[in-house]
Amino acid sequence: MITADGAFRRGHVVPLKAVADEAVDGLPSVATVIVIRRTGTPVTMRAQRDRWWHDLMTDASPDCPPEPMEANEPGIVFYTSGTTGKPKGIVHSGVAFVLNNYIYARFHLDLHPQDVLWCTADIGWLTLHIWGIAGALSNGATTIVYEGALDYPAPDRFYRMIDRYKVTKVFTAPTALRMLMRHGEGLMAPFDLGSIDVIAVVGEPLNPEAWHWTYEKLGRGRIYLNNTWGQTELSGCPLAGAAWLTPMKPGSCGPEFFGAELDIVDDEGRPVGVNVSGNLVIRQPFPMMLRGLWREPERHVRSYYSQVAGCYFTNDAAVCDTDGHFWVTGRVDDIINVAGHRLSTMEMESAIMECSGVAEVAVVGMPDAIKGTVPAAFVTLKAGHESSPALERAIRDRVTISISKIAAPERVMFTDVMPKTPSGKIMRRLLKEIVTTGEVGSDVTALEDRSVIDRLKALVRTAQRRPTAAS
């Protein structure tokens, strides 16, 4: 195992070595733990097992010939927890991972050796491995790896980084863009952002308001904005535009990309046609799709190939328009059943984002004695906007108009914090746990700031004491 004495996060030291010690305790297969000195924090070094990186490098030879391997041998095993169940070890081929991502980075970002790419993901999200490491370096580009939160020590950190390093290509998450949008355009005014050429996003749906803000305000109408879709299992984005070649559509994830064959089908596996929502599937394999689940071949088949015969089942819902652009609307399991009506939480979130002043929103299903489940909305507002009963009514009205009255959130909770990964993705499963049980009992290792849990629990307790919208 290779680890560090610690890492810096929002002014605090994350004790990586202590976490590593706990993880490998009692595992005879781990013979050596190599520790990189990063923070200078005192750590416990176990004799015969733990070694300092700088000591090993003192006498290390620069000659390190590669090990010949068959192209389809496992090159990386990346664990993903998903929303439920135990983590899955996604197995990718080493050669295909590099080759396919060389092509994807080259065309998704119009990447050239003179470019400076900043993929804002952290090392725990495969997105950084795809774009910031394999994609960037195989194309000969300069790549930036950033340790820390995008809004620390000040909300302008994102703009400061772009100005300082003259970043030309940015790969980030929609949540990060909505965070910037929340603070308004004044935050970016002191910085020169003219170097930006392409901004690409992945990880969750990019709502049209955030798309227009990013293109018009952040990019000054001069950038290519590439809203892509991919999965850890696919190690890249088979739905995306080719920068400066594919027409942009706000909210669209683009067409099928280079050899990928996707379709949208109903629960019986029949194609649903144009502009009809259904299950997104992949009909033909491409090189960098997962080769299996680590030591779980039966689970591999059950998780991805048992739903629709002959297809890889993405567990995402989507729509395809007349131009062949796909619109991924969210996870199939992000569906809540309200009094017999199946409703998409992503559709509710998109409707709420249309309300003036809303910066971020997460909708989850909350238990209800009568309806079984009702929608609960956690809403973060833009700078300068305040919560009010009028805004709460406007949010419910917007969902009612866009979807139906049954979809209007039973609870609207205004909050200045969301449970997020270091990459900025909202961990909706934690919100669902809080509204369901009042506690969080699942894995929180991917949570950036664990202090938000207590604040959100208090928020929910207070909200539950108030009358509901129906009452």
N, C-alpha and C positions, 0 to 999 in steps of 0.2 A: 504494500500500500504506500502511495505517495500522498503526503498531506503537508500542512504548514503549522507553525506554532499557533497561528491565529489569522484572522482576517479583520479588516476594518469595515464597519457598517454603521452609518449615521453617528459617528463619533465614538462608537463603542467597539470593543474587541470581541469578535466571535471566537470562542475557544475551540478551534478546529482539532487540535491535537487531543484534547480531552474527549471530544466526540468520537474521534478515530479510535482511541483506546477502548472506549466502551463498545464500539462496533466490532472490534476484532477480538475482544476478550473471549477466550475459550475456543478460538478458531485455530486449530493446528495447521491449516493450510496457509495461513499468513506467517511466513518465516521472518520477513523484514518489513519494518516501517521506516520509510525515508521522510525526514522532516525538513522542510524549507523554512529558514528563518525569515519571517515577514514582519512581525510586530515587535519582536524582542521580548515578548511575554515569557516569564519563566514557565517551563513545562517539565513534566516527569518523563525522563528517558529511561526505558527499560534496557538493562544490560543484555547484550547478545542479540537483541532484536531491533532496537531503534538506532538509526544512524542519521547524522546531520548531512544534508545535501552538500553543503560547502566543504565538508571534510572529504566526502567521496569525490568531489570534482577536483580537488587539489592534485591528485595523481591520476586522474582519468585520462585515457587516450582520446584524442579527437577522431581517431579512426574507428568508425562504427558501421561496418558494412550492413546493408539491409538483409533481413532473413528472407530467402526465396519462399514464396507461398503460392498456393493455387488461388486463382482470382476469387473464387467463391467461398474461401475460408472466412470465418467470422473475423471482422476487423474491429468491431465495436459492439458492446452489449450495453444498451442504454435503458435504464429502468424508468418506467412511467407508472404513476399510481392510478391515474384516471380518477373518476369521481367515487367509485366504490370498488371493493374487492382488494385483494392483496396485489402489490406491485408486479408488473410484468416486465421481464427482461427481453427487450426488443433486440434481435440479432440482425446486424447489417453486415454485408460483405465489405471488406476493406477497399478493394479496387473499385467496385461500383459506387461506393459512397463518394470517393474522390472524383471519379470520372463524370458521374451524372451531375454532381454539384459544380464542377468546372463549367459545364454547359449551362446549368440553371443560373449561376451567378453571372456568367458572361452575358446572357440575354435578358434575364429579369432586371438586371441593374445596368446594362450596357457598360459592363466593367472592363477597364483597361489598366495597364500597368501604371499609368500616371495618376490613377484615382486613389483617394483616401477614403476607405470604407470604415464606418462606425456601426457595428451591429451592437445595439444597446443591451442585448440579452446577457445574462450571466452564464457562467460555465455549467450551471445545473440545468439549463434549458438547451435542448439539442440545436435550437436555432443558432446559437453562437458557434457550435461545431460546424454546422452546415455553411453558414455565410462568412462568419468572422475568421474561421480557420481554413477549412477545406476549400470553400468557394473563393475566398479572397486570395489565399496564398497560391493556389493552383493557377490563378489568373495573373499572378505577379503584382497584385495591388498592395498598397500599404494598408494595414489593418490596425484598428485601435481596440484594445480590450480595456474596459473601464471597471474598476472596483468601487462599488458603492451605489447609493441611491441616486436617481436622476434629479431629485429635487433637494439634495443635501450638499453642502451646508446652506444653500439658498435655492429658491425655485428657479433661478436663472442658470443653474448648472448646465443644463442641456445646451442652451445657446452659447454659453461660455466655451464649452468644449468644441463646438462647431467652428466658432470664430478662431479659437486658438490654433486648431490643427487644420483649418481650411478643409473641412470634410466635404467631399463631393457626393458620396452615396451614404444614405442612412437606412438601416434596416431596424425596425422597432415594432412595438405593439400598439394597437389602437388605444389601449388604456393610457399609454404614455402620452399620446397626442391629445387625448381628452383632458389629461392632467394639465398640459400646457394651455389648452383652450380655456380651461377654468380660470387661469391667472390673467387672461387677456393679452392683447397685442402689445401693451405698454412694456411688458417684461422683456420683449425681444428688441426693443428700440435701440438700446446702446450697442448692439452687436452687429457685426457684418456677417450676414448669412447668405451672401450672394454666391458662395462657392457651391451651394447645394444644387445638384443636378437631378438626382432621383431619390425619392423616398419610397420605400417598400414596407409593407406591414403584413403581419401574420399573427395567428393565435386566437382571434375571435372576430366576429363581424364588425366591420367599420361602418358606422351609421353615416348616412349622407351628410348630416350637419358637420360632423367631424371631418369628413372627406373634403367638403367645400372650404372649411376653415384652414385645413392643412394646405390645400392647393392655393387658395387665394391669399391668405395672410402669411403663413409660414413660408410658402414657396413663391409668393408674389406673382402667381400665375405663370411662372417660368419653368416649373419642374414637371417631371413625369411622376405621377403618383400611382404606384403599383400595389393594389390590394390583392394579396395572394391567399391561397388556401393550401395547407399541407398538414401533415401529421407526423408525430414521432415515428410511427410505423412506416411512413413513406420516405423519411429523411430528406424531405424537400417539398416543393410546391408544384404539383402537376396541373393546378389551375392557377394561371397568372398571365399577365400581359408580357409581351416583349417590349422593353422600354424604348419609347419613341417610335415603335412600329405598330403596336396594337392600339386601336382607339380606346380611350379611357371612358368608363361609365361609373359614376359615383355609386359605390356600394357593391358593384360587380367584382367577382373574384377573377374575371377574365375567362378566356376560352381554355380548352384542353391544350396542354403544352407538350410539344415534341414527343410524339410517340405514346402519350397517355390516352387511353380510351375509357371515358367515363360515361355514365348514363344515370338517369333518374327513373326509379321504378316504384311500383306500389308494393304492398306487403306480400304479394304473390309473385313478385319478380317481373311483372309486366311493365314495359315503358309507359310513362304517364303522359308524354307529349309536351308541347310547348307551353310555358307559363303555368304549369301545374306543379304544385309542391309534392315531393316524394322522397324516397330514400336514395342517397347518393351512393353509387357503387362503381367499382373499377372492373372493367370487363377483360382487360389484358394486362399481364404483368409488365413492369419496366425494371431496368437494372437495380435501382436502389430501393425497391420495396423490401420490407422485412423478409428475412429468410426463415424466420421461425421465432418461437419464444424459447428462451434459454432453459433447456431441460424440461420443457412442457409441451411436447408435440400435440397432445390431445387438446390442450387448452388453446393452442394456436388455431387449430381447425375449428373448434367450437366458437371462439371469439370472433373470427373473421370470415369463415367460409361456410357456416352452417345455415345462414339466414336466407341467402339467395343462391341457388345452384349455379356453380361455375363463375361466381363473382366474389370479389373482395368487398365486404360490407363495411362502409366507413363509419357507420353509426351517426352520420350527419344527415340533416335534411337540406334540400336544395331545390332551386327552380332554374330552368334553362330558358332563355328568351329566344326570340326569332333570329338573333345574330349569333347564337351559339355561346353567349356569355352565361356563365353560371353564377348564381346568387346563393351562397351557402347561408342558411338562416339560423343554424344552431344545431346542437346535438339532438338526436332523436330522443334521447332520454331526458332532455330539457323540456319535457312535456308534463304539464300538470292537469289532473282531471278534476274539474270543478263542476260538481253536480251533474256528472255524466258528460260534460263538454271537455274535449281534449284541446288544451290551449298551449301555444308556444311561448315560453318565457322570453325568448329572443324577440318575438314580434312585439310583446308588451314593452320591452326595453326600448326598442326602436321608436315606438309611439311616444313614450315618455321623454325621450331625447329631443323630440320636436318642441317641447315646452320651453319657453324663454327662461333662461337662467340655469337650466339643468346642465351639469358638466359630466356627471357619471351616474349610472343607475345599474342596479342588480336586482332582478326579480327572482324570488324563490317561492316554492309552495309551502304554505303554513297550515298545520292541522286545524280543522274546524269541525265542531260537533255536529253541525247540520249538513254542510256541503261536502264534508270529507276533507277537502283541501281548498284553500283560497290563496290568491296571489298576495304576496307581501313585497313592497318595493323599498329598497334602500337607495336614497337619493343624495348625491353630493352636488352642491350648487357652485356656480362660477363666482369668482371674486366680485364683491359688490352687491350680491343678491342675498336676500334673507328668506328664511322659511316663513310661511304664513298659511292660515286656513284657506285663503283665496288660491294660493299656488297649489295646495293640496287638492282642492276642487278642480283646478285646471288640469292637473295630472290625470285625475280620474275621468274627466270629461274627454280628454284627448284619447285615452285608451278606449273609452266607450265609442267614440266616433270612428277611430281607426279599426277597431276589432269588433267589440260588442260590449254590452253592459256587464255581462257575466265575467268579462276579463278585467274589469276595473279593479285595481288593487284594494283589498280590504283594509290593509294598513299601508300608510306611506310614512316612512321614517327618514327624517333628514339627518345626515351624518357628515362629519368632516373627515372621517376615516373609513377605509375599506380594507378587508383582509386581502393582501396582495403578495404575490411572489416577488422576489427581487427584480424580476423582469417587468413587473407592473400588471400582471394578469390577476384579475379578481378571483379569489378562491370562493366561488359561490357555494360549494359544498359545506364550507364552514358556516356561512350564513344560514344555510338550511338546517344544520345541526342546532344552531342557537335558537331559531324560531320553533324548532320541533321539540327539543329537550331542555333548552336553557343552558346547555353545556357544550363543550367541544371535546369529544373523546377520540377522534381520529388523528391521523398523522399530521403534525404541524411543522415538520422540519423544513418545508418549502416556504413557510410564512416569513415574510421579511421582518415584521415587527409584531412580536407576540403580545405586546401590551394592548393592541387594539381589541383583543378578544374580550377583556374585561369591560372595556368601554362599550362595545357592541352589545354585550350581555345586559348591561345596565340600560342601554337605550331600548332594547326589546322589552325588558321588564316594565319600564315606564310606559311604553306604548301599549302594552297589553292591559294596563290598568285603565286606559282611556276607552270610551265607547268606540265601537267599530263604525265603519262607514254605513253599514246596513242598519245598525241601531240608531 
